[in-house]
Amino acid sequence: AKDDPMEAFFILAITTGMRLGELRGLRWADIDLTHGRIAVRSTLYMFEGKWTFGEPKSDQSRRSITLSTLALNALKTQRTTQLEHRLEMGEEWQDWDLVFCGPVGQPITEKAVRGPFHRMLAQIGLPPIRLHDLRHSAATLLLSQGVHPRVVQDLLGHSTISLTLDVYSHMLPNLQKEAADKMDAIFSA
């Protein structure tokens, strides 16, 4: 995604596990670039032909996310690029305060994200996947690195830890093997 206009979007999707609607509804007012945090407060979707801000999926979906350095830097670059473009657009700019927007500040459609995403995957020789699979990838990567499932649950905004464990149970055999190896290390010392 390096140097792609949607680079920050893709980085945020895979490092935070945010849903498409949450990413589309992310506003600069929701981001603390100084402390590297995002407040997930709303989603943005099309309803009866009009863009509508809505509540996140559940109470747990309203959450605060600490950003990785990669994501924070991508957002800082996004902010600078967007401000420069906004100046160029002048009065044509539609001020929705959106982090990810169209050429004149308007909300972006799923198609506007999906096209560049699939082109990028094809360019690097990967098969097409759904945008939502970036959310699953975030969870799988974190669990495979030993991040506690409760932390992954909070990051994804799942309502219960059982939901997180049910969805990502395919990771459990690997984690169980790692636990067995650690137990061997404890008792073989």
N, CA, C and O of each residue as an XYZ file, in Angstrom:
756
protein
N       0.819     -1.207      0.000
C       0.000      0.000      0.000
C       0.854      1.260      0.000
O       0.331      2.371     -0.074
N       2.162      1.086      0.082
C       3.047      2.252      0.137
C       2.766      3.188     -1.019
O       2.746      2.773     -2.178
N       2.548      4.456     -0.696
C       2.300      5.541     -1.652
C       0.956      5.435     -2.376
O       0.695      6.217     -3.290
N       0.117      4.506     -1.995
C      -1.232      4.433     -2.547
C      -2.069      5.500     -1.849
O      -1.888      5.724     -0.652
N      -2.981      6.166     -2.562
C      -3.824      7.162     -1.887
C      -4.622      6.592     -0.706
O      -5.014      7.335      0.193
N      -4.857      5.289     -0.708
C      -5.597      4.640      0.384
C      -4.668      3.966      1.407
O      -5.123      3.170      2.229
N      -3.385      4.283      1.355
C      -2.409      3.646      2.236
C      -2.826      3.692      3.705
O      -2.827      2.661      4.377
N      -3.172      4.856      4.203
C      -3.531      4.978      5.622
C      -4.777      4.158      5.957
O      -4.867      3.574      7.037
N      -5.728      4.116      5.038
C      -6.937      3.324      5.251
C      -6.572      1.858      5.454
O      -7.020      1.223      6.408
N      -5.750      1.323      4.543
C      -5.380     -0.093      4.625
C      -4.543     -0.377      5.877
O      -4.713     -1.412      6.520
N      -3.653      0.535      6.213
C      -2.836      0.356      7.418
C      -3.716      0.333      8.662
O      -3.545     -0.517      9.536
N      -4.656      1.266      8.738
C      -5.553      1.289      9.897
C      -6.412      0.033      9.948
O      -6.632     -0.522     11.024
N      -6.896     -0.415      8.808
C      -7.747     -1.605      8.769
C      -7.016     -2.819      9.324
O      -7.587     -3.579     10.106
N      -5.764     -3.011      8.932
C      -5.059     -4.234      9.355
C      -4.397     -4.095     10.723
O      -4.131     -5.107     11.372
N      -4.124     -2.881     11.175
C      -3.484     -2.737     12.485
C      -4.476     -2.514     13.616
O      -4.133     -2.715     14.781
N      -5.708     -2.100     13.294
C      -6.698     -1.863     14.345
C      -7.860     -2.839     14.296
O      -8.554     -3.024     15.296
N      -8.083     -3.465     13.149
C      -9.216     -4.366     13.008
C     -10.550     -3.638     12.952
O     -11.597     -4.245     13.178
N     -10.523     -2.346     12.653
C     -11.776     -1.583     12.577
C     -12.627     -2.069     11.412
O     -12.112     -2.502     10.381
N     -13.946     -1.989     11.600
C     -14.901     -2.355     10.560
C     -14.927     -1.269      9.478
O     -14.536     -0.128      9.723
N     -15.394     -1.640      8.276
C     -15.469     -0.691      7.166
C     -16.277      0.552      7.543
O     -15.832      1.674      7.299
N     -17.443      0.367      8.127
C     -18.276      1.504      8.515
C     -17.609      2.396      9.545
O     -17.788      3.614      9.537
N     -16.837      1.780     10.435
C     -16.102      2.555     11.440
C     -14.996      3.376     10.795
O     -14.768      4.526     11.169
N     -14.315      2.784      9.829
C     -13.260      3.511      9.119
C     -13.845      4.643      8.284
O     -13.302      5.747      8.253
N     -14.961      4.359      7.605
C     -15.601      5.403      6.804
C     -16.126      6.531      7.680
O     -16.111      7.688      7.261
N     -16.589      6.222      8.885
C     -17.145      7.222      9.779
C     -16.129      7.885     10.690
O     -16.490      8.723     11.516
N     -14.857      7.519     10.547
C     -13.813      8.085     11.396
C     -13.583      9.553     11.038
O     -13.320      9.893      9.884
N     -13.686     10.403     12.041
C     -13.478     11.839     11.842
C     -12.217     12.270     12.575
O     -11.780     11.642     13.539
N     -11.654     13.359     12.085
C     -10.438     13.868     12.715
C     -10.685     14.203     14.181
O      -9.767     14.114     14.997
N     -11.898     14.582     14.522
C     -12.237     14.872     15.914
C     -12.139     13.624     16.792
O     -12.066     13.735     18.016
N     -12.137     12.442     16.182
C     -12.046     11.174     16.921
C     -10.604     10.737     17.167
O     -10.359      9.726     17.826
N      -9.663     11.494     16.643
C      -8.259     11.066     16.696
C      -7.431     12.034     17.527
O      -7.526     13.252     17.377
N      -6.621     11.464     18.400
C      -5.657     12.232     19.184
C      -4.277     11.863     18.647
O      -3.682     10.867     19.058
N      -3.782     12.682     17.724
C      -2.481     12.399     17.111
C      -1.338     12.570     18.113
O      -0.283     11.956     17.954
N      -1.537     13.391     19.133
C      -0.491     13.614     20.138
C      -0.267     12.366     20.986
O       0.872     11.984     21.256
N      -1.362     11.736     21.402
C      -1.253     10.555     22.267
C      -1.431      9.236     21.516
O      -1.348      8.165     22.119
N      -1.673      9.303     20.216
C      -1.782      8.096     19.406
C      -2.982      7.234     19.725
O      -2.859      6.021     19.895
N      -4.164      7.874     19.806
C      -5.376      7.128     20.141
C      -6.523      7.517     19.210
O      -6.614      8.646     18.727
N      -7.395      6.531     18.980
C      -8.616      6.733     18.199
C      -9.795      6.403     19.109
O      -9.764      5.421     19.850
N     -10.821      7.225     19.044
C     -12.080      6.921     19.719
C     -13.070      6.488     18.641
O     -13.443      7.280     17.775
N     -13.490      5.235     18.699
C     -14.485      4.737     17.748
C     -15.842      5.124     18.309
O     -16.314      4.552     19.291
N     -16.466      6.114     17.661
C     -17.720      6.675     18.173
C     -18.898      6.494     17.226
O     -20.054      6.583     17.638
N     -18.596      6.239     15.947
C     -19.693      6.173     14.983
C     -19.311      5.328     13.779
O     -18.151      4.970     13.571
N     -20.327      5.030     13.007
C     -20.145      4.378     11.722
C     -20.788      5.290     10.673
O     -21.576      6.176     11.003
N     -20.445      5.062      9.432
C     -21.034      5.841      8.346
C     -21.504      4.861      7.287
O     -20.746      4.008      6.828
N     -22.765      4.997      6.909
C     -23.347      4.076      5.933
C     -24.385      4.815      5.104
O     -24.850      5.891      5.478
N     -24.732      4.227      3.990
C     -25.753      4.780      3.105
C     -27.107      4.215      3.525
O     -27.276      2.999      3.619
N     -28.070      5.104      3.779
C     -29.421      4.696      4.143
C     -30.408      5.523      3.332
O     -30.432      6.752      3.411
N     -31.220      4.821      2.552
C     -32.215      5.459      1.695
C     -31.609      6.591      0.861
O     -32.179      7.675      0.740
N     -30.434      6.302      0.292
C     -29.785      7.242     -0.607
C     -29.048      8.384      0.061
O     -28.561      9.284     -0.624
N     -28.953      8.369      1.383
C     -28.263      9.446      2.102
C     -27.221      8.864      3.040
O     -27.423      7.817      3.655
N     -26.096      9.572      3.136
C     -25.068      9.164      4.087
C     -25.571      9.449      5.496
O     -26.096     10.523      5.791
N     -25.391      8.437      6.364
C     -25.904      8.534      7.721
C     -24.833      8.097      8.714
O     -24.229      7.034      8.572
N     -24.608      8.940      9.725
C     -23.745      8.531     10.833
C     -24.611      7.762     11.810
O     -25.712      8.193     12.153
N     -24.108      6.621     12.255
C     -24.854      5.794     13.191
C     -23.986      5.371     14.353
O     -22.787      5.644     14.408
N     -24.631      4.703     15.266
C     -23.941      4.164     16.435
C     -23.104      2.957     16.021
O     -23.468      2.252     15.080
N     -22.000      2.711     16.699
C     -21.264      1.468     16.446
C     -22.147      0.253     16.715
O     -23.212      0.367     17.322
N     -21.701     -0.889     16.264
C     -22.490     -2.129     16.279
C     -23.021     -2.496     17.667
O     -24.154     -2.962     17.785
N     -22.229     -2.295     18.708
C     -22.636     -2.644     20.075
C     -22.006     -1.647     21.040
O     -21.201     -0.806     20.641
N     -22.380     -1.748     22.310
C     -21.764     -0.873     23.315
C     -20.250     -1.066     23.358
O     -19.497     -0.107     23.527
N     -19.811     -2.322     23.202
C     -18.375     -2.608     23.236
C     -17.668     -2.087     21.981
O     -16.452     -1.893     21.978
N     -18.443     -1.864     20.919
C     -17.853     -1.332     19.692
C     -17.453      0.131     19.849
O     -16.606      0.626     19.105
N     -18.057      0.826     20.815
C     -17.610      2.172     21.177
C     -16.354      1.958     22.008
O     -16.433      1.499     23.148
N     -15.222      2.281     21.457
C     -13.987      1.927     22.139
C     -12.880      2.906     21.812
O     -12.989      3.721     20.895
N     -11.829      2.805     22.574
C     -10.630      3.606     22.347
C      -9.533      2.650     21.909
O      -9.332      1.597     22.514
N      -8.831      3.026     20.859
C      -7.779      2.165     20.312
C      -6.450      2.906     20.366
O      -6.330      4.032     19.885
N      -5.458      2.257     20.956
C      -4.098      2.797     20.937
C      -3.466      2.410     19.610
O      -3.492      1.246     19.210
N      -2.904      3.390     18.940
C      -2.355      3.160     17.599
C      -0.912      2.687     17.643
O      -0.129      3.103     18.497
N      -0.578      1.814     16.712
C       0.825      1.445     16.504
C       1.539      2.645     15.893
O       0.895      3.551     15.366
N       2.837      2.653     15.962
C       3.617      3.731     15.350
C       3.353      3.789     13.853
O       3.242      4.873     13.281
N       3.251      2.628     13.218
C       2.960      2.563     11.787
C       1.643      3.273     11.473
O       1.579      4.089     10.553
N       0.595      2.963     12.239
C      -0.724      3.568     12.007
C      -0.705      5.061     12.313
O      -1.274      5.856     11.565
N      -0.060      5.443     13.396
C       0.010      6.858     13.768
C       0.717      7.670     12.682
O       0.247      8.740     12.296
N       1.830      7.167     12.200
C       2.557      7.876     11.141
C       1.740      7.957      9.850
O       1.772      8.970      9.151
N       1.016      6.892      9.543
C       0.166      6.899      8.347
C      -0.923      7.960      8.481
O      -1.238      8.652      7.513
N      -1.496      8.090      9.671
C      -2.537      9.097      9.889
C      -1.974     10.517      9.822
O      -2.630     11.420      9.303
N      -0.785     10.713     10.334
C      -0.160     12.049     10.254
C       0.082     12.437      8.798
O      -0.161     13.578      8.404
N       0.556     11.493      8.011
C       0.766     11.743      6.585
C      -0.568     12.003      5.900
O      -0.675     12.904      5.068
N      -1.580     11.222      6.243
C      -2.927     11.395      5.688
C      -3.440     12.798      5.992
O      -4.018     13.451      5.123
N      -3.235     13.256      7.207
C      -3.723     14.582      7.617
C      -3.051     15.673      6.792
O      -3.719     16.577      6.289
N      -1.747     15.590      6.655
C      -1.005     16.592      5.885
C      -1.456     16.602      4.431
O      -1.731     17.661      3.868
N      -1.530     15.422      3.828
C      -1.944     15.308      2.426
C      -3.355     15.850      2.236
O      -3.628     16.572      1.277
N      -4.250     15.495      3.160
C      -5.639     15.938      3.039
C      -5.754     17.452      3.198
O      -6.516     18.088      2.470
N      -5.019     18.034      4.124
C      -5.079     19.489      4.305
C      -4.572     20.219      3.068
O      -5.144     21.231      2.664
N      -3.494     19.707      2.464
C      -2.979     20.306      1.234
C      -4.017     20.218      0.117
O      -4.243     21.187     -0.607
N      -4.638     19.061     -0.016
C      -5.656     18.874     -1.057
C      -6.877     19.761     -0.796
O      -7.472     20.313     -1.722
N      -7.228     19.882      0.457
C      -8.372     20.729      0.831
C      -8.125     22.184      0.416
O      -9.034     22.852     -0.077
N      -6.921     22.663      0.610
C      -6.579     24.026      0.188
C      -6.704     24.180     -1.328
O      -7.210     25.187     -1.823
N      -6.234     23.166     -2.053
C      -6.337     23.187     -3.516
C      -7.786     23.233     -3.976
O      -8.106     23.908     -4.955
N      -8.664     22.523     -3.280
C     -10.069     22.427     -3.677
C     -10.863     23.687     -3.338
O     -11.885     23.963     -3.966
N     -10.408     24.438     -2.366
C     -11.077     25.680     -2.001
C     -12.536     25.478     -1.628
O     -12.861     24.629     -0.798
N     -13.416     26.267     -2.247
C     -14.835     26.244     -1.892
C     -15.545     24.964     -2.309
O     -16.649     24.694     -1.837
N     -14.936     24.174     -3.180
C     -15.553     22.905     -3.591
C     -15.532     21.860     -2.472
O     -16.311     20.907     -2.482
N     -14.619     22.057     -1.501
C     -14.444     21.071     -0.437
C     -15.699     20.967      0.430
O     -16.248     21.979      0.868
N     -16.144     19.739      0.673
C     -17.275     19.459      1.566
C     -16.701     19.040      2.917
O     -16.056     17.997      3.021
N     -16.927     19.833      3.927
C     -16.302     19.564      5.221
C     -17.128     18.606      6.070
O     -17.996     19.019      6.839
N     -16.837     17.313      5.911
C     -17.450     16.272      6.735
C     -16.525     15.904      7.901
O     -16.923     15.149      8.788
N     -15.293     16.433      7.906
C     -14.270     16.120      8.913
C     -13.825     14.659      8.840
O     -13.309     14.115      9.816
N     -14.025     14.028      7.687
C     -13.695     12.617      7.539
C     -12.199     12.407      7.328
O     -11.545     13.167      6.614
N     -11.679     11.375      7.953
C     -10.283     10.997      7.759
C     -10.094     10.418      6.357
O      -9.117     10.725      5.675
N     -11.031      9.589      5.944
C     -10.972      8.956      4.625
C     -12.166      9.445      3.823
O     -13.317      9.195      4.180
N     -11.876     10.141      2.739
C     -12.955     10.771      1.985
C     -12.638     10.778      0.493
O     -11.542     10.422      0.060
N     -13.631     11.191     -0.265
C     -13.486     11.322     -1.705
C     -12.744     12.606     -2.072
O     -12.283     13.332     -1.191
N     -12.629     12.884     -3.360
C     -11.831     14.012     -3.849
C     -12.241     15.400     -3.346
O     -11.420     16.316     -3.312
N     -13.509     15.553     -2.956
C     -13.938     16.866     -2.449
C     -14.410     16.782     -0.995
O     -15.175     17.630     -0.538
N     -13.952     15.757     -0.273
C     -14.266     15.636      1.145
C     -15.483     14.806      1.466
O     -15.809     14.615      2.638
N     -16.170     14.305      0.441
C     -17.387     13.531      0.642
C     -17.068     12.114      1.121
O     -15.943     11.643      0.955
N     -18.063     11.425      1.720
C     -17.843     10.038      2.147
C     -17.452      9.140      0.970
O     -17.795      9.405     -0.182
N     -16.733      8.080      1.297
C     -16.311      7.126      0.275
C     -17.203      5.890      0.307
O     -17.645      5.447      1.367
N     -17.452      5.356     -0.858
C     -18.233      4.133     -0.964
C     -17.329      2.925     -0.749
O     -16.104      3.028     -0.813
N     -17.948      1.793     -0.498
C     -17.160      0.561     -0.376
C     -16.442      0.273     -1.693
O     -15.300     -0.186     -1.699
N     -17.112      0.544     -2.789
C     -16.520      0.314     -4.111
C     -15.250      1.149     -4.310
O     -14.292      0.691     -4.933
N     -15.251      2.368     -3.781
C     -14.088      3.250     -3.916
C     -12.879      2.715     -3.148
O     -11.738      3.049     -3.467
N     -13.132      1.890     -2.143
C     -12.046      1.282     -1.372
C     -11.705     -0.092     -1.941
O     -10.536     -0.458     -2.061
N     -12.746     -0.845     -2.289
C     -12.552     -2.215     -2.764
C     -11.722     -2.271     -4.047
O     -10.857     -3.136     -4.184
N     -11.979     -1.351     -4.994
C     -11.237     -1.358     -6.261
C      -9.739     -1.228     -6.061
O      -8.988     -2.089     -6.521
N      -9.277     -0.171     -5.385
C      -7.837     -0.044     -5.131
C      -7.266     -1.211     -4.324
O      -6.129     -1.629     -4.546
N      -8.057     -1.732     -3.391
C      -7.605     -2.849     -2.568
C      -7.338     -4.080     -3.427
O      -6.289     -4.711     -3.300
N      -8.278     -4.421     -4.296
C      -8.099     -5.597     -5.158
C      -6.986     -5.385     -6.183
O      -6.257     -6.325     -6.501
N      -6.846     -4.173     -6.700
C      -5.732     -3.888     -7.622
C      -4.389     -4.063     -6.917
O      -3.451     -4.624     -7.482
N      -4.308     -3.582     -5.686
C      -3.076     -3.711     -4.915
C      -2.747     -5.181     -4.670
O      -1.598     -5.594     -4.825
N      -3.744     -5.969     -4.291
C      -3.515     -7.396     -4.053
C      -3.031     -8.088     -5.330
O      -2.114     -8.909     -5.286
N      -3.648     -7.755     -6.462
C      -3.263     -8.359     -7.741
C      -1.829     -7.982     -8.104
O      -1.074     -8.819     -8.599
N      -1.451     -6.731     -7.863
C      -0.098     -6.268     -8.194
C       0.977     -7.039     -7.441
O       2.069     -7.262     -7.962
N       0.665     -7.444     -6.214
C       1.679     -8.163     -5.435
C       1.468     -9.675     -5.465
O       2.128    -10.421     -4.742
N       0.526    -10.118     -6.321
C       0.336    -11.542     -6.537
C      -0.479    -12.268     -5.488
O      -0.360    -13.486     -5.349
N      -1.298    -11.549     -4.750
C      -2.151    -12.189     -3.752
C      -3.565    -12.340     -4.305
O      -4.005    -11.537     -5.128
N      -4.269    -13.367     -3.853
C      -5.648    -13.551     -4.329
C      -6.561    -12.482     -3.739
O      -6.251    -11.904     -2.698
N      -7.685    -12.219     -4.400
C      -8.611    -11.237     -3.841
C      -9.226    -11.736     -2.536
O      -9.588    -12.906     -2.405
N      -9.332    -10.832     -1.588
C     -10.009    -11.118     -0.326
C     -10.981     -9.971     -0.059
O     -10.908     -8.924     -0.704
N     -11.874    -10.171      0.881
C     -12.805     -9.114      1.250
C     -12.082     -8.075      2.117
O     -11.111     -8.398      2.801
N     -12.554     -6.846      2.082
C     -12.008     -5.822      2.977
C     -12.133     -6.263      4.432
O     -11.244     -6.015      5.247
N     -13.244     -6.917      4.745
C     -13.483     -7.378      6.119
C     -12.409     -8.368      6.576
O     -12.179     -8.534      7.774
N     -11.759     -9.017      5.620
C     -10.712     -9.973      5.978
C      -9.493     -9.284      6.589
O      -8.688     -9.936      7.254
N      -9.347     -7.983      6.376
C      -8.269     -7.253      7.052
C      -8.527     -7.228      8.563
O      -7.591     -7.271      9.361
N      -9.780     -7.160      8.935
C     -10.167     -7.218     10.354
C      -9.777     -8.577     10.940
O      -9.196     -8.658     12.022
N     -10.108     -9.641     10.205
C      -9.741    -10.981     10.657
C      -8.219    -11.148     10.705
O      -7.682    -11.789     11.609
N      -7.544    -10.570      9.731
C      -6.076    -10.655      9.714
C      -5.483     -9.970     10.934
O      -4.537    -10.481     11.534
N      -6.026     -8.823     11.306
C      -5.520     -8.113     12.490
C      -5.621     -9.009     13.721
O      -4.662     -9.140     14.481
N      -6.775     -9.617     13.912
C      -6.980    -10.478     15.079
C      -6.056    -11.694     15.041
O      -5.448    -12.056     16.048
N      -5.960    -12.314     13.880
C      -5.128    -13.509     13.747
C      -3.660    -13.185     14.000
O      -2.966    -13.932     14.691
N      -3.188    -12.077     13.445
C      -1.792    -11.675     13.661
C      -1.514    -11.411     15.137
O      -0.485    -11.835     15.663
N      -2.423    -10.715     15.801
C      -2.219    -10.410     17.219
C      -2.234    -11.673     18.073
O      -1.371    -11.852     18.933
N      -3.202    -12.544     17.842
C      -3.254    -13.785     18.612
C      -2.019    -14.641     18.367
O      -1.497    -15.263     19.292
N      -1.553    -14.675     17.122
C      -0.364    -15.482     16.810
C       0.898    -14.919     17.455
O       1.890    -15.630     17.613
N       0.860    -13.641     17.827
C       2.004    -13.025     18.509
C       1.873    -13.087     20.031
O       2.673    -12.502     20.760
N       0.850    -13.807     20.494
C       0.696    -14.005     21.926
C      -0.073    -12.900     22.640
O      -0.076    -12.854     23.870
N      -0.724    -12.011     21.898
C      -1.536    -10.981     22.540
C      -2.742    -11.667     23.180
O      -3.389    -12.512     22.561
N      -3.032    -11.299     24.412
C      -4.117    -11.938     25.158
C      -5.451    -11.750     24.430
O      -5.737    -10.657     23.942
N      -6.267    -12.805     24.351
C      -7.561    -12.704     23.673
C      -8.455    -11.569     24.196
O      -9.229    -10.993     23.432
N      -8.352    -11.252     25.472
C      -9.155    -10.152     26.029
C      -8.753     -8.814     25.391
O      -9.605     -7.961     25.145
N      -7.478     -8.639     25.131
C      -7.000     -7.414     24.478
C      -7.496     -7.377     23.035
O      -7.909     -6.325     22.547
N      -7.459     -8.503     22.362
C      -7.964     -8.593     20.986
C      -9.460     -8.311     20.968
O      -9.945     -7.613     20.078
N     -10.197     -8.843     21.937
C     -11.631     -8.580     22.051
C     -11.887     -7.077     22.159
O     -12.745     -6.541     21.459
N     -11.150     -6.403     23.026
C     -11.325     -4.958     23.205
C     -10.981     -4.188     21.937
O     -11.684     -3.249     21.564
N      -9.906     -4.584     21.283
C      -9.487     -3.908     20.057
C     -10.559     -4.014     18.978
O     -10.867     -3.032     18.302
N     -11.122     -5.203     18.821
C     -12.123     -5.433     17.784
C     -13.507     -4.918     18.169
O     -14.369     -4.730     17.311
N     -13.712     -4.692     19.462
C     -15.024     -4.240     19.901
C     -16.036     -5.361     19.972
O     -17.236     -5.125     19.834
N     -15.563     -6.591     20.188
C     -16.479     -7.720     20.341
C     -17.202     -7.591     21.679
O     -16.645     -7.089     22.655
N     -18.443     -8.049     21.707
C     -19.248     -7.926     22.916
C     -18.805     -8.882     24.019
O     -18.964     -8.572     25.200
N     -18.254    -10.037     23.653
C     -17.795    -11.004     24.655
C     -16.493    -11.647     24.201
O     -16.178    -11.689     23.012
N     -15.747    -12.145     25.173
C     -14.506    -12.838     24.833
C     -14.827    -14.162     24.148
O     -14.045    -14.642     23.327
N     -15.987    -14.762     24.486
C     -16.348    -16.025     23.840
C     -16.553    -15.826     22.339
O     -16.242    -16.718     21.549
N     -17.071    -14.668     21.941
C     -17.217    -14.374     20.514
C     -15.845    -14.338     19.846
O     -15.645    -14.932     18.787
N     -14.913    -13.645     20.470
C     -13.552    -13.564     19.921
C     -12.944    -14.952     19.808
O     -12.365    -15.302     18.779
N     -13.076    -15.741     20.865
C     -12.487    -17.085     20.859
C     -13.193    -18.010     19.880
O     -12.550    -18.851     19.251
N     -14.513    -17.866     19.742
C     -15.243    -18.686     18.765
C     -14.814    -18.362     17.337
O     -14.579    -19.263     16.532
N     -14.713    -17.073     17.031
C     -14.356    -16.654     15.664
C     -12.927    -17.043     15.331
O     -12.632    -17.415     14.195
N     -12.042    -16.961     16.307
C     -10.620    -17.212     16.039
C     -10.122    -18.505     16.666
O      -8.943    -18.621     17.002
N     -11.025    -19.490     16.827
C     -10.646    -20.766     17.429
C      -9.610    -21.513     16.593
O      -8.895    -22.371     17.112
N      -9.525    -21.189     15.297
C      -8.510    -21.838     14.459
C      -7.097    -21.525     14.952
O      -6.146    -22.220     14.597
N      -6.961    -20.480     15.767
C      -5.651    -20.123     16.315
C      -5.301    -20.949     17.542
O      -4.127    -21.034     17.903
N      -6.286    -21.562     18.195
C      -6.049    -22.248     19.455
C      -5.056    -23.400     19.368
O      -4.229    -23.526     20.271
N      -5.083    -24.263     18.326
C      -4.075    -25.323     18.291
C      -2.650    -24.774     18.298
O      -1.779    -25.330     18.968
N      -2.407    -23.710     17.574
C      -1.068    -23.112     17.569
C      -0.723    -22.559     18.946
O       0.401    -22.721     19.421
N      -1.689    -21.909     19.586
C      -1.445    -21.347     20.912
C      -1.256    -22.459     21.944
O      -0.459    -22.309     22.870
N      -1.982    -23.578     21.794
C      -1.819    -24.691     22.715
C      -0.431    -25.315     22.570
O       0.189    -25.691     23.565
N       0.055    -25.425     21.339
C       1.407    -25.950     21.111
C       2.441    -25.038     21.764
O       3.396    -25.504     22.386
N       2.237    -23.740     21.612
C       3.148    -22.775     22.230
C       3.112    -22.902     23.754
O       4.151    -22.834     24.410
N       1.908    -23.087     24.316
C       1.782    -23.256     25.765
C       2.495    -24.529     26.226
O       3.168    -24.519     27.257
N       2.356    -25.616     25.478
C       3.033    -26.864     25.827
C       4.549    -26.691     25.778
O       5.264    -27.183     26.651
N       5.033    -25.996     24.762
C       6.475    -25.738     24.661
C       6.977    -24.900     25.837
O       8.071    -25.130     26.352
N       6.175    -23.938     26.250
C       6.572    -23.101     27.394
C       6.580    -23.917     28.682
O       7.443    -23.727     29.540
N       5.616    -24.826     28.813
C       5.581    -25.691     29.993
C       6.816    -26.582     30.014
O       7.425    -26.780     31.065
N       7.189    -27.123     28.843
C       8.424    -27.927     28.755
C       9.637    -27.106     29.181
O      10.513    -27.607     29.887
N       9.688    -25.850     28.755
C      10.821    -24.989     29.100
C      10.892    -24.745     30.612
O      11.976    -24.695     31.193
N       9.726    -24.596     31.234
C       9.688    -24.353     32.685
C      10.234    -25.565     33.433
O      11.032    -25.407     34.357
N       9.821    -26.765     33.052
C      10.182    -27.958     33.822
C      11.442    -28.646     33.351
O      11.889    -29.610     33.972
N      12.018    -28.175     32.275
C      13.275    -28.800     31.832
C      14.476    -27.980     32.265
O      15.615    -28.351     31.982
N      14.238    -26.890     32.936
C      15.342    -26.029     33.373
C      16.023    -26.563     34.619
O      16.971    -25.954     35.113
